[in-house]
Amino acid sequence: MIKISRHWLPIVVVSFFALSAGDLTARADSVPDSNFESKLQKYDPKAVSAALRYVRNFNMNANFRAMAPALRQQTIAELKGANPAISDSDAGEFADDFIKRALLDNSETLEHLTALMLLEAFDPDEVEAMDDFYASPMGSRILAKTPTYMAKLPYLAEFFQKTIVPEALRQTQAALKARGKDIKI
């Protein structure tokens, strides 16, 4: 059985959506399904057009493809850590298949979710302003650099988990112990 730590992927995906859609306040009823078009009907038509343009401009599938090599490396490292005997070939095959299934095969669904999140989280004029900005030359340059930025997020997550969290836990535990509260972690 192949084991893999699932800690880094949610951070990458959440960070991706935070970058692409801002506030992650979409309710469960905003999750896309076969009723995507009907869900759009409850929003301002101009905002819907802007959200859909924004999502198309962001081009998630291309961004996921650009991020794939870094995600592949991180997945292989996680696999090898959990499965020291796994071959390079098997780890690579698993990573490639996982990335394809998780991100590339689901890019349209993730685009729909992003559009709905935009409409849920922002006022219509804000959605239109975001679309206008990202359609501008400066916005296009920022979007073009997003895969490079996103590729670095697994390393940020790893640093956070291995350095910041343990030190914060140690300091918190010591502070509470100084107040007479011995908390075991």
N, C-alpha and C positions, 0 to 999 in steps of 0.2 A: 504494500500500500504506500502510495506517495503522500507525504505530508507537506503542507505549505502554510506558512504563517499568513494569516489574512489581515494582519494589522496595517500594512502599508497601503493596500489597494483602496480601502474606504477613504483614507486620507487623500490619496491622489484624486479619486473621483469627486469627493466633496470639494476639494480645492479647485478642481476643474470647474465645477458648477458655480462655486463662489466667484471665480473669475469671470465665467461666462454669463452668469445671470444675477450676480449680486446676492441679495438677501434670500436665503433658502427657507422661505416661509410657506411654500406651497403646501396646501392641505392634501390629505390622502385622496380626496376626490379630484385632485388635479392630475393625478397620475394618468398618463395617456393609455388609451386602449382603443378598441375599434370605434369608439365614439369621439375621437380627437376633433373632427370637424364640428360636431355638435357642441362640444365644450367651448369651442372658440366663439360660438354665437352669443354667449352671454357678455362678451367684451366689446368695447368700442371698436368698430371696423377699422378705423385708422390705426389704432394701437395694434390690432391683430396684424395688419399689413406690415407695420414697422417691426413687430416681434418676429414675424416670419422672414422678413428681409435680413434682420439682424442674425438670425440663426443660419440662414443661407450664407451670409457674408462670413460668419465664423467658420463654416465648413468643418464641422466636427470630424467627419470621416477622414479628411486630409490631415487634420490636427492629430487625431489618434494614430494615423499611419506615421506621422512625423515623430510622435512620442514613442512609438512601438519599440525601437531599439533600446531606449533607456528602460522602459518597462520590462522588456525581455531580459535585460541584464539583471534587474532587480528581482524578477521572478526566479531566474536561474539561481541567483545567490540565496534566496529564501529556500528554494528546493534543496540545494546542496547543504544548507545548514540543517535542515530537518531530515534529510536523507543522504548521509555522507557517501553511501555506496552507489548513488544514482550516476549513470553514465552521462557524459556531456551531451551525447546524442539524445537520450531520453529526456533530459532536463530541457534541452532546446526544443524538442518536439512538444513537450508539455507546455512550455512557455508560449510558443507560437500559437498552439491551438487555444490556449486559455485567452490570450489577448484577442485573437480573432473572435472567439465566442462572446467574450465579455464586452468588448468595445466596438470592434469593426462591424460585427453582425447586428449590433444594437444601436448603431449610430443614428438611424432614423428615429427610433423610439426616444433616444436621448435628446435629439433635436426637438421632438414634439414636447418632451418634458421641459426642456429649457424654455421654449416659447410659452408654455403654460405658466411656468414659474415667473417669467418676466411679467406676464399679464396679471398674475396674482399679486406679485410683490410691489409693482410700481404703478404709479398713476399713468394714464394714457400719454400725457405730454412728456413724462420722463422716459417712457419706452420710445417715443418718437425721437427724443433728444439723443438717447443712446444709439439708436439706429443711425441718425444723422452723423453723429460723431464717428462711429465705426465705419461708416461709408466714406468718410473724408480721407484725404491722403494720410494724415497723422494716425487716424484710427486704423486704417489699413496696415500701416507700418507696425502698429502695436499688435494687431491680430496676427500678422506674419511672424512675429517674435514669440507668440504664445507657446508654440510647441517646445521651444528652447527653454522657456521658463518652466513649463509643466514637467519637462524631463528632469528637472532638478528637484521637484517636490518629494520623490521617494527618499532622497538623501536628507532633505530637511526633516521628514518624518522619522527617519532612522536616528538622526542626531537628537531630535526631540525625545524619542523613546529611550535612547541609550545614555544621554547626558543630562538633559534638563529635568526629565521626570524623576530619575533616581535622586538627583541632588535636591530637588524640591521636596520629595518625600522625606529624605534624610533631615533636611532643615525643619520641615513641619513637625516631624516626629520629635526632634530635639527641642523645639520651642514648646510643644505641648508637654513634654516630659519635664521641662523646667517649671511648668505651671502645675506639676503634680499629676499629670495625666499620661499614663504609660500606654501608648497605642501601639499595638503590634501590626506590622504590615506583612 
